[in-house]
Amino acid sequence: MGSDGGGRHDSSEGHEPAASRDAAPASGSPIPAHVPRAVGFLLSQLGFETARRFGSLMAGVELEPRQFALMRAIDAYQGQSQNAIGGWLRIPPSSMVAVIDHLETRGLVERRPHPSDRRSRTLHITDDGRQVLARATELAMGLEGAICQGFTGDERQHLLDMLARVADNLGLVQGLHPDTSTGHGTPHWTEEAGSASNAG
């Protein structure tokens, strides 16, 4: 043991301070810069966070993301049959019935008799539904702006083209979210939630 004088041995001499060893990189990432990054992981990370924020935005207009997707399709193909739109989105018939029932109860969409097929009905956005859809679309575009902040138009288009190639590599259908058809995590879109009535 040394005294308080200059001969005292400093146990920290020659060692990096613990705070320095444990500090995260300046970028804030816990992964060292020399570790290879994976495209799949980054896409999963971005997809999870984007979906979380989008779901929160849609909750502000009392819509679930899949309900928003369906309303967009009905608006784009106004007057198409329930079966046709459900088939395009790959929504099981009983699940389609359940969600249309819900939207119709809210007064956002309506079923009408098919002009040439009495067994089927067509789907239409109501005036109230159009207002809700416009607000939801505005919120969605705000998120799009946040995601692409700082990008030029060409950069955004290039990113879209590259991601479209990734989607092709995975055999995905462009413009169709896989979770829209499977309905994972959303009671409105499960087979069990549907009823056999009102099928069209």
ABEGO torsion letter per residue (X at the ends): XBBABAABBBAABGBBBAAAAABBBAAGBABBAABBBBAAAAAAAAAAAAAAAAAAAAAAAGBBAAAAAAAAAAAABBGBBAAAAAAAAGBBAAAAAAAAAAAAAAGABBBBBBAABAABBBBBBBAAAAAAAAAAAAAAAAAAAAAABGBBAAAAAAAAAAAAAAAAAAGBBBGBBAAAAAGBGBAAABAAABBABGBX
